[in-house]
Amino acid sequence: MTSTSPAADPSATAGPLAGRTALVTGAASGIGRAVATRLAEQGASLLLLDVNEAGAREAAEQVGGEALTADLSDRTAIEALGLGERGIDVLVNNAGIQHVAPIEDFDPERFELIHRIMLQAPFHLTRAVLPGMYAAGWGRIVHLSSVHGHRASAYKSAYVSAKHGLEGLSKVIALEGAAKGVTSNTVCPGYVRTPLVEGQVADQARSHGIAEDEVLEQVLLARTPVKRLVEPEEVAHLVGFLCGPGTDSINGQSYLMDGGWTAQ
């Protein structure tokens, strides 16, 4: 666990989330880092959690937050963070990994790892912070789901099933927290320009039997009318909105930003 000094700029404490503490997982890069930046701009104090200690520290320094390091596939490591004592008002469950392979070739241990990180960890993290949110009478939980929480793609059995499960978990949290001032929603982008997406190009090419330079057009954007990747900052703005003012009645919802994929 590594901490950094708060931002010296007094304007960092201004904004609709001033006085709130936000925890973002998978915050060292990609969507998580963009979300942390956005919430800091809205005045929140940030806890940036990632398995990559150096990356989390760098991201935390950028926003004047605190870096936390843990392997989210390990429930004991999550419990050791002591999140229930941190006064967390906003939780963004973003951390994720990917593996692309036909079911008959899919490593069962890899399947289970993906579910531990992307479905079980959000449960454990939510369980840790909910009592504090309930006591405060306010909380915002946003889960980074995916268009794959609504649609399936071949060769992604673990990722698709984990995201479908996350959609259900979010709705249960929404129902349980509604009367206590806590909302739970999901944000479901299509393919986002992140290291996670870039890292699956080779596996996609191999699974589909095409060249790597054909993956973007023939696989990633094949079902998307808007023919470009989603930018992390676009996702971050939606997350920031869901954590901001005027959202008390936005609860148990799933926000698709998939370039029109699910409109077809």
N, C-alpha and C positions, 0 to 999 in steps of 0.2 A: 504494500500500500504506500503510495507516494502522494504528498500534498504540495500544493504550490500556494504562493501568496495571493490574496485577492487582488483583482485589478485595481490599479491606482486611479483610474479614470472615474470620477464620481458619477458620470452619466451612466456607468454600467449598472447602477442600482435603480435607475429610473425605468419606467415601463409598466405594463399591466401585470407582470409577474414579479415585481419588486417585493422582496421579503419572502418569496417562495424558494424552496430548494427542489431542484430537478435532478433525477438520476437517469442517465442515458446509457444503455448497454451497447456494446459494439461501437464505441465512440471514437476509436482511434482513427477511423478513416470512413470514406464513403458517406452513406446516408447518416450514420450516427454522428459523425463529426459535423456535418451540415446542420443537423438538428440541434446539437449542443450549441453551435454558433448562433442559431436563430433564437433559442431560448435565452441565451445570455443577452442578446440584443433586446429581448423583451424584459430584461431585468432580473431573471432568475439567477440564483447561485447554483453552480453546476457541479455535479459529481459525475465523472466520466469513467465508465467501467469498461475494461477490455482485457483480454488475455495477453495482449501485446503491451507490456509495461512501458517500453520506450515510446510507442505510439500514443498511448493514453497520456503519458506525461507531456508530450509535445502538444497534443490537442488541448490539454488542461491549461498549459501555459498560454496558449492563444486566447482562451476565453476567461482567464483568471479564475479557473475552477480547481477542483481537486481530483487527482487521478487515483483510481482504484483498480487493482489487478486481481482477477480471479478466473478460474476455468469454470465456465457456466455449465459444463457437463457434469460437474462434481457438486452434489447437493451440500456436502460438508463445507466446501469452499464458499458457497453462497452464504451458508449460515454463519461462517466465521467473519463475514463482513460486518455483522451487527447492524444491519440496515434499519431494524426496528427502532434503534436509538438515534437515528440521524435526522428525524423530523422531515421526512421526504414528502413533498406535496405533489410532485409530478413524477410519474414513472413512464419512461419510453422503452418498451421492450423491442430492441432492434437487432440484437446480435443474431447472426446466422451463418451457416455454411452450406455448401452445395456439393452434390455428387451426381454425376450423370452416367447411368448404365442401365441396360435391360434388367428386368427383375431377376431373371435366371442367373445373371452375372453379378447382381448387386450384393456386395459384402454385407452380411447381416449385422456385423459389428458397426459398420459405417451407418447403416440404417438406424440402429439404436442410438448412436451418437448424435445424429441429426435431430432425432426426436427429443433427446435430453436437452440439447441446447435451444431448440426452437419451440418446444411445447412445454416440457417439464420445467425448464428454467423460468419462463414467464409465470408459471403457476407459483413456484417457490418465491420468486421476487415479489409478486403481488401479495402473496400470503404474509410476507415479512413487513410490507409497508402499509397494508390496509388498516391495522389497528390504529396507527398514528393518524391516518387520514380520517378515519371514523371519529376519533377523539377531537380532531380539529373541525370536523363538519365540512370538510372540503378536500377534494383530491381529483386529479386528472391522470388517467392511465390510457396511454396510446400504444397500441401494438403495431409494429410494422409487419403487416401481413403481405399479401401479394395478389396479383391477378390469379395466381395459382391457389389462392384460397377460395376461388370461385370456378376456376377452370382447371382442367388437367392437361398435362403434356406428357408425351411418352418419355420414358427413361428417367423420370424424376419421382419415383414412387415415394421416397422418404420425404422430400421437400414438399410435394403436393399434399400428402397426408398430414404432415405437420402443420402446414398453413391452414388446411381445412379444420384441423383440431383447434388451432389458435382462434379462428373465427368463433367457434362454439364457446371456448373458454371466455373470450371477451364478452359475449352475450350474457353468460352466467354472472360474471363480475358486475356487469351493468345492472342486472336485476337485483343482485344482493346489495349493491352500493347505492342504489337510486335514492332511497329514503335518508341516506346519511351524507348526501352532498358529494358523492364520488361518482364520476362517469368513467365509462370504458368504451373505447371505440377502436376500430382498426383503419389503417391506411393501406391501400392495396395498389401499389404501382405496377406497371408493366416492367419491362427490362430497364434498369437504371444504370447510368454510366458509373460503375463502381468496380473495384478490384474483384468482387465476387462474380460479377458478370463476365468481366474480361478473363477471369481464370477458368471459366468453363468452356471457352471456345474450342480448345483442343479436344475435350471429351465430347462435345456436341458434334464436331467434325467426324470423329471416329465412330460414334453411335449412329450417325446418319449417313455415313459413307460419302462425305463430301469434303472439299478442301476447306481449310480454316478460313480463307478469305471469302468463302461463300456463306458462312454461318450467319452473319448479321442479317443479310437479305433473305436467305432461304429458311432460316429457323427463327431467329430472335424477333425479327420484325415481320414475319410472314403473315401473321394474323392481325397486325396493327395498322389501321388506316393512317395514323400519324407516323410517318416513316422516319422516326428518329428515336434515340434513346431518351428516357426521362432523365433530367438532371437532378442530382441530389438536392440542390437548393429548392427545386419545385416541391419535393416531398417535405422538406423542412418547413416551408411556408404553411403547408396544410397542417402539419403537426402543431406548429405554433398557433395557428388559428384555433384548433381544438382545445388547446390549453389556455386560451385567452378569455376575455370577457364575452358575455352574451352566449355562453355555451352550456348553461346549466341543463337545458332540455335536450341537448344533443347527446344521446346515450344509447349504447347498444347498436351503433350504426357501423357500416362498412363503406369506406369511401374509396371508390375506384378511380384511379388516375392512370388509365391503361391505353390512352391514345385511341379509344374507340374499340378496343379488342372485344369486349363483352357486349357491344352494341349489335354485333352481327348474329 
